[in-house]
Amino acid sequence: MSRVEWTRLSGDEVEEVVAVLLSRRHPDCVRIRPSRGDGGIDLLLPQSDGSHHVVHVKKVH
């Protein structure tokens, strides 16, 4: 795997890369980019009891 040059990426690109990495680690997760709200990416990670953990990936301004 190659290294990510974080300083060369925009905030939107960092959000996307982090979401992709989390999705690879948890292939059963669901990625959502809400049409409204604060513009981040939500990842729903299913749990064995039927609930979900929500991970919010958001760039810093």
PDB file with SEQRES, HELIX, SHEET and CRYST1 records, atoms N, CA, C and O in Angstrom:
SEQRES   1 A   61  MET SER ARG VAL GLU TRP THR ARG LEU SER GLY ASP GLU          
SEQRES   2 A   61  VAL GLU GLU VAL VAL ALA VAL LEU LEU SER ARG ARG HIS          
SEQRES   3 A   61  PRO ASP CYS VAL ARG ILE ARG PRO SER ARG GLY ASP GLY          
SEQRES   4 A   61  GLY ILE ASP LEU LEU LEU PRO GLN SER ASP GLY SER HIS          
SEQRES   5 A   61  HIS VAL VAL HIS VAL LYS LYS VAL HIS                          
HELIX    1 AA1 TRP A    6  ARG A    8  5                                   3    
HELIX    2 AA2 GLY A   11  ARG A   25  1                                  15    
SHEET    1 AA1 3 VAL A  30  ILE A  32  0                                        
SHEET    2 AA1 3 ILE A  41  PRO A  46 -1                                        
SHEET    3 AA1 3 HIS A  52  VAL A  57 -1                                        
CRYST1    1.000    1.000    1.000  90.00  90.00  90.00 P 1           1          
ATOM      1  N   MET A   1       0.851  -1.167   0.000  1.00  0.00           N  
ATOM      2  CA  MET A   1       0.000   0.000   0.000  1.00  0.00           C  
ATOM      3  C   MET A   1       0.899   1.233   0.000  1.00  0.00           C  
ATOM      4  O   MET A   1       1.895   1.291   0.722  1.00  0.00           O  
ATOM      5  N   SER A   2       0.538   2.204  -0.809  1.00  0.00           N  
ATOM      6  CA  SER A   2       1.331   3.430  -0.865  1.00  0.00           C  
ATOM      7  C   SER A   2       0.900   4.395   0.241  1.00  0.00           C  
ATOM      8  O   SER A   2      -0.193   4.279   0.797  1.00  0.00           O  
ATOM      9  N   ARG A   3       1.767   5.333   0.542  1.00  0.00           N  
ATOM     10  CA  ARG A   3       1.491   6.338   1.569  1.00  0.00           C  
ATOM     11  C   ARG A   3       0.579   7.420   1.019  1.00  0.00           C  
ATOM     12  O   ARG A   3       0.580   7.710  -0.177  1.00  0.00           O  
ATOM     13  N   VAL A   4      -0.194   8.009   1.911  1.00  0.00           N  
ATOM     14  CA  VAL A   4      -1.073   9.113   1.532  1.00  0.00           C  
ATOM     15  C   VAL A   4      -0.360  10.412   1.870  1.00  0.00           C  
ATOM     16  O   VAL A   4       0.085  10.596   3.003  1.00  0.00           O  
ATOM     17  N   GLU A   5      -0.245  11.312   0.905  1.00  0.00           N  
ATOM     18  CA  GLU A   5       0.338  12.636   1.133  1.00  0.00           C  
ATOM     19  C   GLU A   5      -0.771  13.561   1.644  1.00  0.00           C  
ATOM     20  O   GLU A   5      -1.350  14.331   0.878  1.00  0.00           O  
ATOM     21  N   TRP A   6      -1.056  13.478   2.937  1.00  0.00           N  
ATOM     22  CA  TRP A   6      -2.178  14.193   3.545  1.00  0.00           C  
ATOM     23  C   TRP A   6      -2.128  15.691   3.302  1.00  0.00           C  
ATOM     24  O   TRP A   6      -3.170  16.317   3.108  1.00  0.00           O  
ATOM     25  N   THR A   7      -0.939  16.278   3.309  1.00  0.00           N  
ATOM     26  CA  THR A   7      -0.831  17.730   3.162  1.00  0.00           C  
ATOM     27  C   THR A   7      -1.179  18.207   1.758  1.00  0.00           C  
ATOM     28  O   THR A   7      -1.413  19.397   1.551  1.00  0.00           O  
ATOM     29  N   ARG A   8      -1.215  17.306   0.805  1.00  0.00           N  
ATOM     30  CA  ARG A   8      -1.547  17.679  -0.570  1.00  0.00           C  
ATOM     31  C   ARG A   8      -3.038  17.533  -0.873  1.00  0.00           C  
ATOM     32  O   ARG A   8      -3.492  17.924  -1.948  1.00  0.00           O  
ATOM     33  N   LEU A   9      -3.791  16.979   0.054  1.00  0.00           N  
ATOM     34  CA  LEU A   9      -5.214  16.724  -0.176  1.00  0.00           C  
ATOM     35  C   LEU A   9      -6.075  17.846   0.385  1.00  0.00           C  
ATOM     36  O   LEU A   9      -5.732  18.473   1.386  1.00  0.00           O  
ATOM     37  N   SER A  10      -7.194  18.085  -0.276  1.00  0.00           N  
ATOM     38  CA  SER A  10      -8.180  19.034   0.251  1.00  0.00           C  
ATOM     39  C   SER A  10      -8.938  18.368   1.394  1.00  0.00           C  
ATOM     40  O   SER A  10      -8.846  17.155   1.580  1.00  0.00           O  
ATOM     41  N   GLY A  11      -9.673  19.146   2.146  1.00  0.00           N  
ATOM     42  CA  GLY A  11     -10.487  18.587   3.229  1.00  0.00           C  
ATOM     43  C   GLY A  11     -11.484  17.560   2.728  1.00  0.00           C  
ATOM     44  O   GLY A  11     -11.704  16.540   3.381  1.00  0.00           O  
ATOM     45  N   ASP A  12     -12.095  17.819   1.570  1.00  0.00           N  
ATOM     46  CA  ASP A  12     -13.056  16.869   0.990  1.00  0.00           C  
ATOM     47  C   ASP A  12     -12.370  15.556   0.605  1.00  0.00           C  
ATOM     48  O   ASP A  12     -12.935  14.477   0.786  1.00  0.00           O  
ATOM     49  N   GLU A  13     -11.164  15.654   0.081  1.00  0.00           N  
ATOM     50  CA  GLU A  13     -10.430  14.446  -0.301  1.00  0.00           C  
ATOM     51  C   GLU A  13     -10.024  13.632   0.932  1.00  0.00           C  
ATOM     52  O   GLU A  13     -10.063  12.403   0.900  1.00  0.00           O  
ATOM     53  N   VAL A  14      -9.637  14.307   2.013  1.00  0.00           N  
ATOM     54  CA  VAL A  14      -9.291  13.608   3.254  1.00  0.00           C  
ATOM     55  C   VAL A  14     -10.513  12.879   3.797  1.00  0.00           C  
ATOM     56  O   VAL A  14     -10.407  11.728   4.220  1.00  0.00           O  
ATOM     57  N   GLU A  15     -11.680  13.539   3.792  1.00  0.00           N  
ATOM     58  CA  GLU A  15     -12.920  12.873   4.223  1.00  0.00           C  
ATOM     59  C   GLU A  15     -13.131  11.592   3.436  1.00  0.00           C  
ATOM     60  O   GLU A  15     -13.428  10.544   4.009  1.00  0.00           O  
ATOM     61  N   GLU A  16     -12.978  11.681   2.122  1.00  0.00           N  
ATOM     62  CA  GLU A  16     -13.227  10.527   1.251  1.00  0.00           C  
ATOM     63  C   GLU A  16     -12.239   9.396   1.523  1.00  0.00           C  
ATOM     64  O   GLU A  16     -12.638   8.234   1.604  1.00  0.00           O  
ATOM     65  N   VAL A  17     -10.955   9.724   1.666  1.00  0.00           N  
ATOM     66  CA  VAL A  17      -9.939   8.695   1.913  1.00  0.00           C  
ATOM     67  C   VAL A  17     -10.202   8.001   3.249  1.00  0.00           C  
ATOM     68  O   VAL A  17     -10.130   6.775   3.333  1.00  0.00           O  
ATOM     69  N   VAL A  18     -10.506   8.773   4.289  1.00  0.00           N  
ATOM     70  CA  VAL A  18     -10.776   8.183   5.604  1.00  0.00           C  
ATOM     71  C   VAL A  18     -12.011   7.291   5.539  1.00  0.00           C  
ATOM     72  O   VAL A  18     -12.019   6.206   6.121  1.00  0.00           O  
ATOM     73  N   ALA A  19     -13.049   7.730   4.843  1.00  0.00           N  
ATOM     74  CA  ALA A  19     -14.257   6.912   4.700  1.00  0.00           C  
ATOM     75  C   ALA A  19     -13.954   5.612   3.954  1.00  0.00           C  
ATOM     76  O   ALA A  19     -14.462   4.554   4.327  1.00  0.00           O  
ATOM     77  N   VAL A  20     -13.132   5.681   2.906  1.00  0.00           N  
ATOM     78  CA  VAL A  20     -12.763   4.476   2.156  1.00  0.00           C  
ATOM     79  C   VAL A  20     -11.982   3.511   3.044  1.00  0.00           C  
ATOM     80  O   VAL A  20     -12.241   2.308   3.040  1.00  0.00           O  
ATOM     81  N   LEU A  21     -11.023   4.044   3.805  1.00  0.00           N  
ATOM     82  CA  LEU A  21     -10.234   3.177   4.693  1.00  0.00           C  
ATOM     83  C   LEU A  21     -11.119   2.495   5.729  1.00  0.00           C  
ATOM     84  O   LEU A  21     -10.955   1.303   5.991  1.00  0.00           O  
ATOM     85  N   LEU A  22     -12.055   3.236   6.323  1.00  0.00           N  
ATOM     86  CA  LEU A  22     -12.972   2.630   7.295  1.00  0.00           C  
ATOM     87  C   LEU A  22     -13.881   1.599   6.636  1.00  0.00           C  
ATOM     88  O   LEU A  22     -14.187   0.566   7.230  1.00  0.00           O  
ATOM     89  N   SER A  23     -14.310   1.881   5.411  1.00  0.00           N  
ATOM     90  CA  SER A  23     -15.167   0.929   4.680  1.00  0.00           C  
ATOM     91  C   SER A  23     -14.428  -0.366   4.371  1.00  0.00           C  
ATOM     92  O   SER A  23     -15.023  -1.443   4.393  1.00  0.00           O  
ATOM     93  N   ARG A  24     -13.148  -0.265   4.085  1.00  0.00           N  
ATOM     94  CA  ARG A  24     -12.358  -1.484   3.843  1.00  0.00           C  
ATOM     95  C   ARG A  24     -12.197  -2.294   5.122  1.00  0.00           C  
ATOM     96  O   ARG A  24     -12.201  -3.525   5.099  1.00  0.00           O  
ATOM     97  N   ARG A  25     -12.057  -1.591   6.225  1.00  0.00           N  
ATOM     98  CA  ARG A  25     -11.895  -2.269   7.525  1.00  0.00           C  
ATOM     99  C   ARG A  25     -13.209  -2.909   7.971  1.00  0.00           C  
ATOM    100  O   ARG A  25     -13.205  -3.944   8.638  1.00  0.00           O  
ATOM    101  N   HIS A  26     -14.334  -2.292   7.600  1.00  0.00           N  
ATOM    102  CA  HIS A  26     -15.676  -2.764   7.969  1.00  0.00           C  
ATOM    103  C   HIS A  26     -16.513  -2.868   6.692  1.00  0.00           C  
ATOM    104  O   HIS A  26     -17.320  -1.982   6.412  1.00  0.00           O  
ATOM    105  N   PRO A  27     -16.332  -3.941   5.915  1.00  0.00           N  
ATOM    106  CA  PRO A  27     -17.000  -4.038   4.608  1.00  0.00           C  
ATOM    107  C   PRO A  27     -18.525  -4.075   4.667  1.00  0.00           C  
ATOM    108  O   PRO A  27     -19.184  -3.855   3.650  1.00  0.00           O  
ATOM    109  N   ASP A  28     -19.091  -4.346   5.830  1.00  0.00           N  
ATOM    110  CA  ASP A  28     -20.552  -4.379   5.933  1.00  0.00           C  
ATOM    111  C   ASP A  28     -21.140  -3.022   6.330  1.00  0.00           C  
ATOM    112  O   ASP A  28     -22.341  -2.925   6.581  1.00  0.00           O  
ATOM    113  N   CYS A  29     -20.319  -1.986   6.388  1.00  0.00           N  
ATOM    114  CA  CYS A  29     -20.825  -0.670   6.772  1.00  0.00           C  
ATOM    115  C   CYS A  29     -21.567  -0.033   5.600  1.00  0.00           C  
ATOM    116  O   CYS A  29     -21.401  -0.429   4.446  1.00  0.00           O  
ATOM    117  N   VAL A  30     -22.372   0.945   5.920  1.00  0.00           N  
ATOM    118  CA  VAL A  30     -23.125   1.694   4.922  1.00  0.00           C  
ATOM    119  C   VAL A  30     -22.626   3.130   4.967  1.00  0.00           C  
ATOM    120  O   VAL A  30     -22.631   3.762   6.023  1.00  0.00           O  
ATOM    121  N   ARG A  31     -22.196   3.646   3.818  1.00  0.00           N  
ATOM    122  CA  ARG A  31     -21.716   5.025   3.728  1.00  0.00           C  
ATOM    123  C   ARG A  31     -22.847   5.929   3.279  1.00  0.00           C  
ATOM    124  O   ARG A  31     -23.572   5.616   2.334  1.00  0.00           O  
ATOM    125  N   ILE A  32     -22.990   7.060   3.970  1.00  0.00           N  
ATOM    126  CA  ILE A  32     -24.040   8.022   3.636  1.00  0.00           C  
ATOM    127  C   ILE A  32     -23.419   9.413   3.603  1.00  0.00           C  
ATOM    128  O   ILE A  32     -22.731   9.807   4.544  1.00  0.00           O  
ATOM    129  N   ARG A  33     -23.655  10.148   2.540  1.00  0.00           N  
ATOM    130  CA  ARG A  33     -23.303  11.562   2.499  1.00  0.00           C  
ATOM    131  C   ARG A  33     -24.635  12.308   2.420  1.00  0.00           C  
ATOM    132  O   ARG A  33     -25.217  12.442   1.343  1.00  0.00           O  
ATOM    133  N   PRO A  34     -25.114  12.794   3.574  1.00  0.00           N  
ATOM    134  CA  PRO A  34     -26.418  13.468   3.594  1.00  0.00           C  
ATOM    135  C   PRO A  34     -26.438  14.673   2.653  1.00  0.00           C  
ATOM    136  O   PRO A  34     -25.430  15.356   2.473  1.00  0.00           O  
ATOM    137  N   SER A  35     -27.599  14.917   2.062  1.00  0.00           N  
ATOM    138  CA  SER A  35     -27.730  16.053   1.151  1.00  0.00           C  
ATOM    139  C   SER A  35     -27.790  17.371   1.920  1.00  0.00           C  
ATOM    140  O   SER A  35     -27.520  18.434   1.363  1.00  0.00           O  
ATOM    141  N   ARG A  36     -28.145  17.294   3.197  1.00  0.00           N  
ATOM    142  CA  ARG A  36     -28.193  18.496   4.041  1.00  0.00           C  
ATOM    143  C   ARG A  36     -27.374  18.232   5.288  1.00  0.00           C  
ATOM    144  O   ARG A  36     -26.949  17.106   5.544  1.00  0.00           O  
ATOM    145  N   GLY A  37     -27.161  19.269   6.045  1.00  0.00           N  
ATOM    146  CA  GLY A  37     -26.413  19.094   7.283  1.00  0.00           C  
ATOM    147  C   GLY A  37     -25.044  19.737   7.191  1.00  0.00           C  
ATOM    148  O   GLY A  37     -24.870  20.747   6.510  1.00  0.00           O  
ATOM    149  N   ASP A  38     -24.082  19.158   7.869  1.00  0.00           N  
ATOM    150  CA  ASP A  38     -22.762  19.785   7.953  1.00  0.00           C  
ATOM    151  C   ASP A  38     -21.790  19.303   6.893  1.00  0.00           C  
ATOM    152  O   ASP A  38     -20.620  19.684   6.924  1.00  0.00           O  
ATOM    153  N   GLY A  39     -22.233  18.481   5.959  1.00  0.00           N  
ATOM    154  CA  GLY A  39     -21.405  18.120   4.820  1.00  0.00           C  
ATOM    155  C   GLY A  39     -20.441  16.971   5.026  1.00  0.00           C  
ATOM    156  O   GLY A  39     -19.655  16.678   4.125  1.00  0.00           O  
ATOM    157  N   GLY A  40     -20.466  16.311   6.162  1.00  0.00           N  
ATOM    158  CA  GLY A  40     -19.569  15.185   6.399  1.00  0.00           C  
ATOM    159  C   GLY A  40     -20.089  13.899   5.785  1.00  0.00           C  
ATOM    160  O   GLY A  40     -21.113  13.886   5.103  1.00  0.00           O  
ATOM    161  N   ILE A  41     -19.371  12.827   6.038  1.00  0.00           N  
ATOM    162  CA  ILE A  41     -19.764  11.495   5.591  1.00  0.00           C  
ATOM    163  C   ILE A  41     -20.083  10.671   6.834  1.00  0.00           C  
ATOM    164  O   ILE A  41     -19.294  10.643   7.778  1.00  0.00           O  
ATOM    165  N   ASP A  42     -21.228  10.005   6.842  1.00  0.00           N  
ATOM    166  CA  ASP A  42     -21.594   9.124   7.946  1.00  0.00           C  
ATOM    167  C   ASP A  42     -21.381   7.683   7.520  1.00  0.00           C  
ATOM    168  O   ASP A  42     -21.704   7.305   6.393  1.00  0.00           O  
ATOM    169  N   LEU A  43     -20.839   6.882   8.421  1.00  0.00           N  
ATOM    170  CA  LEU A  43     -20.687   5.450   8.203  1.00  0.00           C  
ATOM    171  C   LEU A  43     -21.487   4.730   9.281  1.00  0.00           C  
ATOM    172  O   LEU A  43     -21.269   4.953  10.472  1.00  0.00           O  
ATOM    173  N   LEU A  44     -22.404   3.873   8.870  1.00  0.00           N  
ATOM    174  CA  LEU A  44     -23.199   3.082   9.803  1.00  0.00           C  
ATOM    175  C   LEU A  44     -22.573   1.704   9.908  1.00  0.00           C  
ATOM    176  O   LEU A  44     -22.543   0.949   8.937  1.00  0.00           O  
ATOM    177  N   LEU A  45     -22.071   1.380  11.098  1.00  0.00           N  
ATOM    178  CA  LEU A  45     -21.407   0.097  11.316  1.00  0.00           C  
ATOM    179  C   LEU A  45     -22.364  -0.832  12.063  1.00  0.00           C  
ATOM    180  O   LEU A  45     -22.615  -0.621  13.249  1.00  0.00           O  
ATOM    181  N   PRO A  46     -22.908  -1.865  11.389  1.00  0.00           N  
ATOM    182  CA  PRO A  46     -23.852  -2.767  12.038  1.00  0.00           C  
ATOM    183  C   PRO A  46     -23.188  -3.534  13.191  1.00  0.00           C  
ATOM    184  O   PRO A  46     -22.036  -3.957  13.093  1.00  0.00           O  
ATOM    185  N   GLN A  47     -23.939  -3.698  14.275  1.00  0.00           N  
ATOM    186  CA  GLN A  47     -23.485  -4.437  15.445  1.00  0.00           C  
ATOM    187  C   GLN A  47     -24.232  -5.762  15.523  1.00  0.00           C  
ATOM    188  O   GLN A  47     -25.285  -5.919  14.904  1.00  0.00           O  
ATOM    189  N   SER A  48     -23.706  -6.694  16.263  1.00  0.00           N  
ATOM    190  CA  SER A  48     -24.301  -8.033  16.346  1.00  0.00           C  
ATOM    191  C   SER A  48     -25.694  -8.020  16.970  1.00  0.00           C  
ATOM    192  O   SER A  48     -26.478  -8.942  16.741  1.00  0.00           O  
ATOM    193  N   ASP A  49     -26.016  -6.984  17.759  1.00  0.00           N  
ATOM    194  CA  ASP A  49     -27.335  -6.922  18.395  1.00  0.00           C  
ATOM    195  C   ASP A  49     -28.381  -6.214  17.526  1.00  0.00           C  
ATOM    196  O   ASP A  49     -29.497  -5.965  17.982  1.00  0.00           O  
ATOM    197  N   GLY A  50     -28.025  -5.888  16.274  1.00  0.00           N  
ATOM    198  CA  GLY A  50     -28.959  -5.232  15.365  1.00  0.00           C  
ATOM    199  C   GLY A  50     -28.863  -3.719  15.372  1.00  0.00           C  
ATOM    200  O   GLY A  50     -29.461  -3.064  14.519  1.00  0.00           O  
ATOM    201  N   SER A  51     -28.131  -3.151  16.306  1.00  0.00           N  
ATOM    202  CA  SER A  51     -27.966  -1.703  16.348  1.00  0.00           C  
ATOM    203  C   SER A  51     -26.823  -1.292  15.419  1.00  0.00           C  
ATOM    204  O   SER A  51     -26.191  -2.139  14.788  1.00  0.00           O  
ATOM    205  N   HIS A  52     -26.570  -0.006  15.343  1.00  0.00           N  
ATOM    206  CA  HIS A  52     -25.484   0.520  14.515  1.00  0.00           C  
ATOM    207  C   HIS A  52     -24.653   1.513  15.316  1.00  0.00           C  
ATOM    208  O   HIS A  52     -25.183   2.276  16.124  1.00  0.00           O  
ATOM    209  N   HIS A  53     -23.373   1.495  15.085  1.00  0.00           N  
ATOM    210  CA  HIS A  53     -22.501   2.573  15.542  1.00  0.00           C  
ATOM    211  C   HIS A  53     -22.416   3.540  14.373  1.00  0.00           C  
ATOM    212  O   HIS A  53     -22.326   3.118  13.220  1.00  0.00           O  
ATOM    213  N   VAL A  54     -22.444   4.818  14.661  1.00  0.00           N  
ATOM    214  CA  VAL A  54     -22.319   5.824  13.614  1.00  0.00           C  
ATOM    215  C   VAL A  54     -20.971   6.515  13.758  1.00  0.00           C  
ATOM    216  O   VAL A  54     -20.640   7.044  14.819  1.00  0.00           O  
ATOM    217  N   VAL A  55     -20.202   6.503  12.683  1.00  0.00           N  
ATOM    218  CA  VAL A  55     -18.920   7.221  12.641  1.00  0.00           C  
ATOM    219  C   VAL A  55     -19.123   8.372  11.682  1.00  0.00           C  
ATOM    220  O   VAL A  55     -19.535   8.178  10.539  1.00  0.00           O  
ATOM    221  N   HIS A  56     -18.827   9.581  12.157  1.00  0.00           N  
ATOM    222  CA  HIS A  56     -18.987  10.768  11.331  1.00  0.00           C  
ATOM    223  C   HIS A  56     -17.601  11.253  10.919  1.00  0.00           C  
ATOM    224  O   HIS A  56     -16.766  11.555  11.772  1.00  0.00           O  
ATOM    225  N   VAL A  57     -17.359  11.327   9.629  1.00  0.00           N  
ATOM    226  CA  VAL A  57     -16.080  11.800   9.089  1.00  0.00           C  
ATOM    227  C   VAL A  57     -16.305  13.224   8.602  1.00  0.00           C  
ATOM    228  O   VAL A  57     -17.124  13.467   7.715  1.00  0.00           O  
ATOM    229  N   LYS A  58     -15.570  14.162   9.190  1.00  0.00           N  
ATOM    230  CA  LYS A  58     -15.801  15.575   8.907  1.00  0.00           C  
ATOM    231  C   LYS A  58     -14.481  16.308   8.816  1.00  0.00           C  
ATOM    232  O   LYS A  58     -13.611  16.141   9.670  1.00  0.00           O  
ATOM    233  N   LYS A  59     -14.330  17.112   7.795  1.00  0.00           N  
ATOM    234  CA  LYS A  59     -13.120  17.930   7.657  1.00  0.00           C  
ATOM    235  C   LYS A  59     -13.164  19.088   8.648  1.00  0.00           C  
ATOM    236  O   LYS A  59     -14.231  19.516   9.087  1.00  0.00           O  
ATOM    237  N   VAL A  60     -11.986  19.579   8.985  1.00  0.00           N  
ATOM    238  CA  VAL A  60     -11.876  20.739   9.852  1.00  0.00           C  
ATOM    239  C   VAL A  60     -11.640  21.945   8.974  1.00  0.00           C  
ATOM    240  O   VAL A  60     -10.822  21.908   8.056  1.00  0.00           O  
ATOM    241  N   HIS A  61     -12.344  22.992   9.253  1.00  0.00           N  
ATOM    242  CA  HIS A  61     -12.190  24.222   8.441  1.00  0.00           C  
ATOM    243  C   HIS A  61     -10.995  24.996   8.871  1.00  0.00           C  
ATOM    244  O   HIS A  61     -10.707  26.052   8.308  1.00  0.00           O  
TER     245      HIS A  61                                                      
END                                                                             
